[in-house]
Amino acid sequence: MPMPPESLITYPSPFPIKVMGTKVDGLVHAITLIAHQFDPTFDASLIELRESKGGKYLGVTITVTATSREQLDELYRTLSTHPLVKVVL
């Protein structure tokens, strides 16, 4: 049976995630709540915001402490399915 590829991430480690969503009240709060769900040590003061040129969208970069591939997969899935979120990178 072939071995799975080695992870490129050493756990635990800081892991930045960029979330794009429509610029509406509640977007950053929703992302913060989800981040805390998967990383109880999440520091919301490190959130970076970047508005789109037209001002319709907001890029939100969060940095979570990655503890496993499963945690990251579940975090991406949860963020991606949130109604205010358009893209997760």
Biopython code that builds the backbone (N, CA, C, O; Angstrom):
import numpy as np
from Bio.PDB.StructureBuilder import StructureBuilder

atoms = [
    (1, "MET", "N", (0.849, -1.191, 0.000)),
    (1, "MET", "CA", (0.000, 0.000, 0.000)),
    (1, "MET", "C", (0.892, 1.252, 0.000)),
    (1, "MET", "O", (1.787, 1.356, 0.839)),
    (2, "PRO", "N", (0.669, 2.209, -0.926)),
    (2, "PRO", "CA", (1.538, 3.393, -0.986)),
    (2, "PRO", "C", (1.340, 4.283, 0.240)),
    (2, "PRO", "O", (0.244, 4.385, 0.791)),
    (3, "MET", "N", (2.419, 4.912, 0.640)),
    (3, "MET", "CA", (2.367, 5.841, 1.771)),
    (3, "MET", "C", (1.772, 7.165, 1.308)),
    (3, "MET", "O", (2.037, 7.605, 0.189)),
    (4, "PRO", "N", (0.958, 7.812, 2.170)),
    (4, "PRO", "CA", (0.445, 9.136, 1.789)),
    (4, "PRO", "C", (1.599, 10.129, 1.733)),
    (4, "PRO", "O", (2.598, 9.960, 2.433)),
    (5, "PRO", "N", (1.466, 11.169, 0.900)),
    (5, "PRO", "CA", (2.553, 12.150, 0.808)),
    (5, "PRO", "C", (2.774, 12.844, 2.153)),
    (5, "PRO", "O", (1.840, 13.051, 2.928)),
    (6, "GLU", "N", (4.013, 13.190, 2.403)),
    (6, "GLU", "CA", (4.339, 13.918, 3.629)),
    (6, "GLU", "C", (3.631, 15.272, 3.604)),
    (6, "GLU", "O", (3.501, 15.902, 2.554)),
    (7, "SER", "N", (3.181, 15.702, 4.775)),
    (7, "SER", "CA", (2.564, 17.015, 4.868)),
    (7, "SER", "C", (3.644, 18.083, 4.727)),
    (7, "SER", "O", (4.748, 17.924, 5.246)),
    (8, "LEU", "N", (3.330, 19.163, 4.032)),
    (8, "LEU", "CA", (4.262, 20.267, 3.886)),
    (8, "LEU", "C", (4.177, 21.219, 5.079)),
    (8, "LEU", "O", (4.986, 22.136, 5.210)),
    (9, "ILE", "N", (3.198, 20.992, 5.936)),
    (9, "ILE", "CA", (2.985, 21.839, 7.101)),
    (9, "ILE", "C", (3.453, 21.086, 8.341)),
    (9, "ILE", "O", (3.137, 19.910, 8.519)),
    (10, "THR", "N", (4.205, 21.769, 9.191)),
    (10, "THR", "CA", (4.578, 21.207, 10.477)),
    (10, "THR", "C", (3.533, 21.674, 11.480)),
    (10, "THR", "O", (3.284, 22.873, 11.604)),
    (11, "TYR", "N", (2.929, 20.745, 12.187)),
    (11, "TYR", "CA", (1.879, 21.115, 13.158)),
    (11, "TYR", "C", (2.453, 21.147, 14.558)),
    (11, "TYR", "O", (3.341, 20.349, 14.860)),
    (12, "PRO", "N", (1.988, 22.031, 15.427)),
    (12, "PRO", "CA", (1.137, 23.186, 15.100)),
    (12, "PRO", "C", (1.976, 24.308, 14.474)),
    (12, "PRO", "O", (3.171, 24.439, 14.736)),
    (13, "SER", "N", (1.309, 25.109, 13.642)),
    (13, "SER", "CA", (1.989, 26.263, 13.058)),
    (13, "SER", "C", (0.979, 27.318, 12.635)),
    (13, "SER", "O", (-0.180, 26.999, 12.367)),
    (14, "PRO", "N", (1.418, 28.586, 12.572)),
    (14, "PRO", "CA", (0.516, 29.645, 12.106)),
    (14, "PRO", "C", (0.199, 29.414, 10.634)),
    (14, "PRO", "O", (1.084, 29.097, 9.839)),
    (15, "PHE", "N", (-1.068, 29.577, 10.281)),
    (15, "PHE", "CA", (-1.498, 29.294, 8.912)),
    (15, "PHE", "C", (-2.453, 30.395, 8.449)),
    (15, "PHE", "O", (-3.568, 30.498, 8.958)),
    (16, "PRO", "N", (-2.020, 31.225, 7.477)),
    (16, "PRO", "CA", (-2.897, 32.302, 6.994)),
    (16, "PRO", "C", (-3.942, 31.769, 6.006)),
    (16, "PRO", "O", (-3.649, 30.922, 5.163)),
    (17, "ILE", "N", (-5.151, 32.285, 6.134)),
    (17, "ILE", "CA", (-6.247, 31.935, 5.229)),
    (17, "ILE", "C", (-6.889, 33.237, 4.762)),
    (17, "ILE", "O", (-7.214, 34.107, 5.570)),
    (18, "LYS", "N", (-7.066, 33.358, 3.448)),
    (18, "LYS", "CA", (-7.710, 34.556, 2.900)),
    (18, "LYS", "C", (-9.155, 34.216, 2.561)),
    (18, "LYS", "O", (-9.435, 33.237, 1.869)),
    (19, "VAL", "N", (-10.060, 35.043, 3.061)),
    (19, "VAL", "CA", (-11.491, 34.843, 2.838)),
    (19, "VAL", "C", (-12.022, 36.072, 2.122)),
    (19, "VAL", "O", (-11.831, 37.198, 2.581)),
    (20, "MET", "N", (-12.689, 35.854, 0.999)),
    (20, "MET", "CA", (-13.302, 36.959, 0.262)),
    (20, "MET", "C", (-14.813, 36.877, 0.421)),
    (20, "MET", "O", (-15.413, 35.810, 0.293)),
    (21, "GLY", "N", (-15.405, 38.016, 0.699)),
    (21, "GLY", "CA", (-16.859, 38.037, 0.847)),
    (21, "GLY", "C", (-17.416, 39.382, 0.450)),
    (21, "GLY", "O", (-16.674, 40.343, 0.244)),
    (22, "THR", "N", (-18.726, 39.444, 0.346)),
    (22, "THR", "CA", (-19.397, 40.703, 0.071)),
    (22, "THR", "C", (-19.194, 41.604, 1.276)),
    (22, "THR", "O", (-19.324, 41.155, 2.415)),
    (23, "LYS", "N", (-18.876, 42.871, 1.039)),
    (23, "LYS", "CA", (-18.618, 43.800, 2.143)),
    (23, "LYS", "C", (-19.944, 44.189, 2.797)),
    (23, "LYS", "O", (-20.623, 45.120, 2.367)),
    (24, "VAL", "N", (-20.288, 43.450, 3.843)),
    (24, "VAL", "CA", (-21.519, 43.723, 4.591)),
    (24, "VAL", "C", (-21.207, 43.639, 6.083)),
    (24, "VAL", "O", (-20.225, 43.019, 6.491)),
    (25, "ASP", "N", (-22.060, 44.276, 6.889)),
    (25, "ASP", "CA", (-21.912, 44.165, 8.339)),
    (25, "ASP", "C", (-22.037, 42.704, 8.721)),
    (25, "ASP", "O", (-22.909, 41.993, 8.219)),
    (26, "GLY", "N", (-21.179, 42.266, 9.596)),
    (26, "GLY", "CA", (-21.271, 40.890, 10.079)),
    (26, "GLY", "C", (-20.296, 39.923, 9.432)),
    (26, "GLY", "O", (-20.082, 38.830, 9.956)),
    (27, "LEU", "N", (-19.691, 40.301, 8.294)),
    (27, "LEU", "CA", (-18.772, 39.385, 7.608)),
    (27, "LEU", "C", (-17.565, 39.060, 8.484)),
    (27, "LEU", "O", (-17.258, 37.890, 8.712)),
    (28, "VAL", "N", (-16.882, 40.089, 8.972)),
    (28, "VAL", "CA", (-15.677, 39.875, 9.774)),
    (28, "VAL", "C", (-16.029, 39.150, 11.066)),
    (28, "VAL", "O", (-15.293, 38.264, 11.502)),
    (29, "HIS", "N", (-17.138, 39.516, 11.674)),
    (29, "HIS", "CA", (-17.586, 38.857, 12.911)),
    (29, "HIS", "C", (-17.845, 37.364, 12.667)),
    (29, "HIS", "O", (-17.439, 36.520, 13.466)),
    (30, "ALA", "N", (-18.516, 37.051, 11.570)),
    (30, "ALA", "CA", (-18.813, 35.649, 11.242)),
    (30, "ALA", "C", (-17.528, 34.851, 11.039)),
    (30, "ALA", "O", (-17.406, 33.725, 11.521)),
    (31, "ILE", "N", (-16.577, 35.438, 10.326)),
    (31, "ILE", "CA", (-15.299, 34.767, 10.070)),
    (31, "ILE", "C", (-14.542, 34.566, 11.393)),
    (31, "ILE", "O", (-13.942, 33.514, 11.617)),
    (32, "THR", "N", (-14.577, 35.579, 12.260)),
    (32, "THR", "CA", (-13.915, 35.493, 13.565)),
    (32, "THR", "C", (-14.507, 34.364, 14.404)),
    (32, "THR", "O", (-13.770, 33.599, 15.026)),
    (33, "LEU", "N", (-15.836, 34.258, 14.425)),
    (33, "LEU", "CA", (-16.491, 33.187, 15.193)),
    (33, "LEU", "C", (-16.077, 31.813, 14.682)),
    (33, "LEU", "O", (-15.807, 30.909, 15.473)),
    (34, "ILE", "N", (-16.026, 31.654, 13.364)),
    (34, "ILE", "CA", (-15.631, 30.367, 12.773)),
    (34, "ILE", "C", (-14.168, 30.063, 13.117)),
    (34, "ILE", "O", (-13.833, 28.929, 13.459)),
    (35, "ALA", "N", (-13.304, 31.072, 13.027)),
    (35, "ALA", "CA", (-11.880, 30.876, 13.349)),
    (35, "ALA", "C", (-11.728, 30.405, 14.797)),
    (35, "ALA", "O", (-10.958, 29.485, 15.076)),
    (36, "HIS", "N", (-12.464, 31.036, 15.718)),
    (36, "HIS", "CA", (-12.407, 30.652, 17.137)),
    (36, "HIS", "C", (-12.902, 29.224, 17.359)),
    (36, "HIS", "O", (-12.409, 28.519, 18.240)),
    (37, "GLN", "N", (-13.869, 28.808, 16.561)),
    (37, "GLN", "CA", (-14.421, 27.455, 16.651)),
    (37, "GLN", "C", (-13.320, 26.409, 16.404)),
    (37, "GLN", "O", (-13.297, 25.362, 17.051)),
    (38, "PHE", "N", (-12.423, 26.698, 15.475)),
    (38, "PHE", "CA", (-11.383, 25.740, 15.085)),
    (38, "PHE", "C", (-10.035, 26.014, 15.760)),
    (38, "PHE", "O", (-9.167, 25.142, 15.807)),
    (39, "ASP", "N", (-9.870, 27.229, 16.280)),
    (39, "ASP", "CA", (-8.630, 27.593, 16.966)),
    (39, "ASP", "C", (-8.974, 28.487, 18.158)),
    (39, "ASP", "O", (-9.118, 29.699, 18.006)),
    (40, "PRO", "N", (-9.106, 27.882, 19.357)),
    (40, "PRO", "CA", (-9.473, 28.654, 20.552)),
    (40, "PRO", "C", (-8.472, 29.765, 20.886)),
    (40, "PRO", "O", (-8.807, 30.692, 21.622)),
    (41, "THR", "N", (-7.244, 29.680, 20.351)),
    (41, "THR", "CA", (-6.235, 30.703, 20.623)),
    (41, "THR", "C", (-6.216, 31.786, 19.547)),
    (41, "THR", "O", (-5.336, 32.646, 19.561)),
    (42, "PHE", "N", (-7.167, 31.759, 18.617)),
    (42, "PHE", "CA", (-7.211, 32.717, 17.511)),
    (42, "PHE", "C", (-7.175, 34.157, 18.030)),
    (42, "PHE", "O", (-7.925, 34.514, 18.938)),
    (43, "ASP", "N", (-6.299, 34.978, 17.446)),
    (43, "ASP", "CA", (-6.143, 36.372, 17.846)),
    (43, "ASP", "C", (-6.756, 37.285, 16.775)),
    (43, "ASP", "O", (-6.165, 37.509, 15.718)),
    (44, "ALA", "N", (-7.933, 37.795, 17.068)),
    (44, "ALA", "CA", (-8.664, 38.630, 16.102)),
    (44, "ALA", "C", (-7.955, 39.946, 15.820)),
    (44, "ALA", "O", (-8.248, 40.594, 14.816)),
    (45, "SER", "N", (-7.029, 40.356, 16.683)),
    (45, "SER", "CA", (-6.331, 41.627, 16.443)),
    (45, "SER", "C", (-5.364, 41.523, 15.260)),
    (45, "SER", "O", (-4.882, 42.541, 14.763)),
    (46, "LEU", "N", (-5.076, 40.291, 14.807)),
    (46, "LEU", "CA", (-4.160, 40.096, 13.684)),
    (46, "LEU", "C", (-4.879, 40.009, 12.331)),
    (46, "LEU", "O", (-4.234, 39.788, 11.306)),
    (47, "ILE", "N", (-6.188, 40.179, 12.321)),
    (47, "ILE", "CA", (-6.956, 40.121, 11.071)),
    (47, "ILE", "C", (-6.530, 41.271, 10.156)),
    (47, "ILE", "O", (-6.402, 42.417, 10.589)),
    (48, "GLU", "N", (-6.314, 40.937, 8.878)),
    (48, "GLU", "CA", (-5.995, 41.971, 7.885)),
    (48, "GLU", "C", (-7.178, 42.109, 6.943)),
    (48, "GLU", "O", (-7.746, 41.115, 6.490)),
    (49, "LEU", "N", (-7.545, 43.356, 6.650)),
    (49, "LEU", "CA", (-8.677, 43.624, 5.763)),
    (49, "LEU", "C", (-8.198, 44.358, 4.522)),
    (49, "LEU", "O", (-7.360, 45.256, 4.596)),
    (50, "ARG", "N", (-8.745, 43.960, 3.382)),
    (50, "ARG", "CA", (-8.435, 44.666, 2.140)),
    (50, "ARG", "C", (-9.724, 44.767, 1.323)),
    (50, "ARG", "O", (-10.335, 43.762, 0.960)),
    (51, "GLU", "N", (-10.112, 46.001, 1.050)),
    (51, "GLU", "CA", (-11.333, 46.245, 0.279)),
    (51, "GLU", "C", (-11.047, 46.136, -1.211)),
    (51, "GLU", "O", (-9.961, 46.492, -1.668)),
    (52, "SER", "N", (-12.030, 45.641, -1.970)),
    (52, "SER", "CA", (-11.874, 45.576, -3.425)),
    (52, "SER", "C", (-11.899, 46.997, -3.991)),
    (52, "SER", "O", (-12.349, 47.933, -3.330)),
    (53, "LYS", "N", (-11.411, 47.142, -5.222)),
    (53, "LYS", "CA", (-11.368, 48.475, -5.842)),
    (53, "LYS", "C", (-12.731, 49.141, -5.876)),
    (53, "LYS", "O", (-12.850, 50.337, -5.611)),
    (54, "GLY", "N", (-13.758, 48.372, -6.199)),
    (54, "GLY", "CA", (-15.098, 48.939, -6.277)),
    (54, "GLY", "C", (-15.788, 49.060, -4.924)),
    (54, "GLY", "O", (-16.853, 49.667, -4.819)),
    (55, "GLY", "N", (-15.183, 48.485, -3.892)),
    (55, "GLY", "CA", (-15.746, 48.576, -2.549)),
    (55, "GLY", "C", (-16.864, 47.589, -2.252)),
    (55, "GLY", "O", (-17.461, 47.623, -1.176)),
    (56, "LYS", "N", (-17.148, 46.704, -3.217)),
    (56, "LYS", "CA", (-18.249, 45.758, -3.016)),
    (56, "LYS", "C", (-17.819, 44.533, -2.201)),
    (56, "LYS", "O", (-18.631, 43.929, -1.500)),
    (57, "TYR", "N", (-16.537, 44.175, -2.299)),
    (57, "TYR", "CA", (-16.036, 42.974, -1.624)),
    (57, "TYR", "C", (-14.967, 43.322, -0.607)),
    (57, "TYR", "O", (-14.342, 44.381, -0.666)),
    (58, "LEU", "N", (-14.774, 42.400, 0.329)),
    (58, "LEU", "CA", (-13.772, 42.589, 1.359)),
    (58, "LEU", "C", (-12.935, 41.322, 1.469)),
    (58, "LEU", "O", (-13.465, 40.217, 1.590)),
    (59, "GLY", "N", (-11.612, 41.502, 1.425)),
    (59, "GLY", "CA", (-10.697, 40.383, 1.654)),
    (59, "GLY", "C", (-10.321, 40.380, 3.121)),
    (59, "GLY", "O", (-9.882, 41.400, 3.652)),
    (60, "VAL", "N", (-10.486, 39.254, 3.776)),
    (60, "VAL", "CA", (-10.193, 39.131, 5.200)),
    (60, "VAL", "C", (-9.142, 38.036, 5.358)),
    (60, "VAL", "O", (-9.407, 36.871, 5.061)),
    (61, "THR", "N", (-7.958, 38.404, 5.822)),
    (61, "THR", "CA", (-6.914, 37.407, 6.050)),
    (61, "THR", "C", (-6.852, 37.103, 7.540)),
    (61, "THR", "O", (-6.614, 37.985, 8.366)),
    (62, "ILE", "N", (-7.073, 35.825, 7.861)),
    (62, "ILE", "CA", (-6.985, 35.376, 9.253)),
    (62, "ILE", "C", (-5.785, 34.443, 9.360)),
    (62, "ILE", "O", (-5.432, 33.768, 8.392)),
    (63, "THR", "N", (-5.167, 34.403, 10.514)),
    (63, "THR", "CA", (-4.079, 33.464, 10.746)),
    (63, "THR", "C", (-4.464, 32.591, 11.928)),
    (63, "THR", "O", (-4.577, 33.059, 13.061)),
    (64, "VAL", "N", (-4.663, 31.309, 11.635)),
    (64, "VAL", "CA", (-5.041, 30.358, 12.682)),
    (64, "VAL", "C", (-3.833, 29.490, 13.028)),
    (64, "VAL", "O", (-2.869, 29.415, 12.266)),
    (65, "THR", "N", (-3.899, 28.845, 14.172)),
    (65, "THR", "CA", (-2.878, 27.866, 14.520)),
    (65, "THR", "C", (-3.354, 26.528, 13.972)),
    (65, "THR", "O", (-4.319, 25.946, 14.468)),
    (66, "ALA", "N", (-2.666, 26.050, 12.945)),
    (66, "ALA", "CA", (-3.031, 24.783, 12.316)),
    (66, "ALA", "C", (-2.524, 23.636, 13.188)),
    (66, "ALA", "O", (-1.345, 23.582, 13.538)),
    (67, "THR", "N", (-3.433, 22.719, 13.533)),
    (67, "THR", "CA", (-3.042, 21.586, 14.375)),
    (67, "THR", "C", (-3.129, 20.259, 13.636)),
    (67, "THR", "O", (-2.560, 19.262, 14.080)),
    (68, "SER", "N", (-3.848, 20.239, 12.496)),
    (68, "SER", "CA", (-3.938, 19.002, 11.703)),
    (68, "SER", "C", (-4.534, 19.309, 10.338)),
    (68, "SER", "O", (-5.160, 20.350, 10.136)),
    (69, "ARG", "N", (-4.332, 18.399, 9.419)),
    (69, "ARG", "CA", (-4.924, 18.530, 8.088)),
    (69, "ARG", "C", (-6.449, 18.508, 8.191)),
    (69, "ARG", "O", (-7.139, 19.253, 7.495)),
    (70, "GLU", "N", (-6.966, 17.646, 9.068)),
    (70, "GLU", "CA", (-8.415, 17.535, 9.255)),
    (70, "GLU", "C", (-9.004, 18.856, 9.756)),
    (70, "GLU", "O", (-10.070, 19.278, 9.306)),
    (71, "GLN", "N", (-8.300, 19.506, 10.694)),
    (71, "GLN", "CA", (-8.769, 20.785, 11.221)),
    (71, "GLN", "C", (-8.850, 21.810, 10.091)),
    (71, "GLN", "O", (-9.846, 22.524, 9.970)),
    (72, "LEU", "N", (-7.806, 21.885, 9.264)),
    (72, "LEU", "CA", (-7.793, 22.852, 8.172)),
    (72, "LEU", "C", (-8.877, 22.548, 7.137)),
    (72, "LEU", "O", (-9.555, 23.459, 6.662)),
    (73, "ASP", "N", (-9.042, 21.277, 6.789)),
    (73, "ASP", "CA", (-10.078, 20.894, 5.827)),
    (73, "ASP", "C", (-11.464, 21.303, 6.327)),
    (73, "ASP", "O", (-12.274, 21.839, 5.571)),
    (74, "GLU", "N", (-11.722, 21.046, 7.597)),
    (74, "GLU", "CA", (-13.023, 21.361, 8.188)),
    (74, "GLU", "C", (-13.214, 22.875, 8.264)),
    (74, "GLU", "O", (-14.317, 23.372, 8.037)),
    (75, "LEU", "N", (-12.154, 23.603, 8.581)),
    (75, "LEU", "CA", (-12.211, 25.066, 8.646)),
    (75, "LEU", "C", (-12.522, 25.644, 7.269)),
    (75, "LEU", "O", (-13.384, 26.514, 7.142)),
    (76, "TYR", "N", (-11.826, 25.166, 6.235)),
    (76, "TYR", "CA", (-12.096, 25.617, 4.860)),
    (76, "TYR", "C", (-13.541, 25.309, 4.464)),
    (76, "TYR", "O", (-14.222, 26.147, 3.874)),
    (77, "ARG", "N", (-13.998, 24.107, 4.791)),
    (77, "ARG", "CA", (-15.362, 23.702, 4.441)),
    (77, "ARG", "C", (-16.388, 24.614, 5.123)),
    (77, "ARG", "O", (-17.353, 25.055, 4.499)),
    (78, "THR", "N", (-16.164, 24.887, 6.408)),
    (78, "THR", "CA", (-17.104, 25.722, 7.174)),
    (78, "THR", "C", (-17.117, 27.151, 6.640)),
    (78, "THR", "O", (-18.184, 27.745, 6.483)),
    (79, "LEU", "N", (-15.945, 27.701, 6.362)),
    (79, "LEU", "CA", (-15.886, 29.060, 5.807)),
    (79, "LEU", "C", (-16.535, 29.113, 4.430)),
    (79, "LEU", "O", (-17.300, 30.032, 4.138)),
    (80, "SER", "N", (-16.234, 28.132, 3.583)),
    (80, "SER", "CA", (-16.736, 28.117, 2.199)),
    (80, "SER", "C", (-18.255, 28.031, 2.117)),
    (80, "SER", "O", (-18.856, 28.530, 1.165)),
    (81, "THR", "N", (-18.872, 27.405, 3.101)),
    (81, "THR", "CA", (-20.321, 27.223, 3.047)),
    (81, "THR", "C", (-21.079, 28.356, 3.747)),
    (81, "THR", "O", (-22.310, 28.357, 3.753)),
    (82, "HIS", "N", (-20.364, 29.316, 4.333)),
    (82, "HIS", "CA", (-21.044, 30.445, 4.975)),
    (82, "HIS", "C", (-21.663, 31.329, 3.896)),
    (82, "HIS", "O", (-21.019, 31.617, 2.888)),
    (83, "PRO", "N", (-22.911, 31.763, 4.100)),
    (83, "PRO", "CA", (-23.611, 32.540, 3.057)),
    (83, "PRO", "C", (-22.954, 33.870, 2.684)),
    (83, "PRO", "O", (-23.153, 34.344, 1.566)),
    (84, "LEU", "N", (-22.185, 34.483, 3.571)),
    (84, "LEU", "CA", (-21.542, 35.760, 3.249)),
    (84, "LEU", "C", (-20.197, 35.588, 2.531)),
    (84, "LEU", "O", (-19.647, 36.552, 1.997)),
    (85, "VAL", "N", (-19.675, 34.365, 2.522)),
    (85, "VAL", "CA", (-18.356, 34.109, 1.963)),
    (85, "VAL", "C", (-18.454, 33.684, 0.494)),
    (85, "VAL", "O", (-19.263, 32.829, 0.134)),
    (86, "LYS", "N", (-17.613, 34.301, -0.345)),
    (86, "LYS", "CA", (-17.581, 33.958, -1.776)),
    (86, "LYS", "C", (-16.456, 32.985, -2.097)),
    (86, "LYS", "O", (-16.667, 32.010, -2.819)),
    (87, "VAL", "N", (-15.256, 33.242, -1.564)),
    (87, "VAL", "CA", (-14.073, 32.439, -1.884)),
    (87, "VAL", "C", (-13.195, 32.285, -0.646)),
    (87, "VAL", "O", (-13.076, 33.204, 0.164)),
    (88, "VAL", "N", (-12.580, 31.105, -0.512)),
    (88, "VAL", "CA", (-11.604, 30.885, 0.557)),
    (88, "VAL", "C", (-10.315, 30.392, -0.105)),
    (88, "VAL", "O", (-10.327, 29.411, -0.849)),
    (89, "LEU", "N", (-9.222, 31.070, 0.168)),
    (89, "LEU", "CA", (-7.916, 30.707, -0.412)),
    (89, "LEU", "C", (-6.933, 30.347, 0.690)),
    (89, "LEU", "O", (-5.783, 30.014, 0.406)),
]
sb = StructureBuilder()
sb.init_structure("model")
sb.init_model(0)
sb.init_chain("A")
sb.init_seg("    ")
for serial, (resi, resn, name, xyz) in enumerate(atoms, 1):
    if name == "N":
        sb.init_residue(resn, " ", resi, " ")
    sb.init_atom(name, np.array(xyz, "f"), 0.0, 1.0, " ", f" {name:<3s}", serial, name[0])
structure = sb.get_structure()
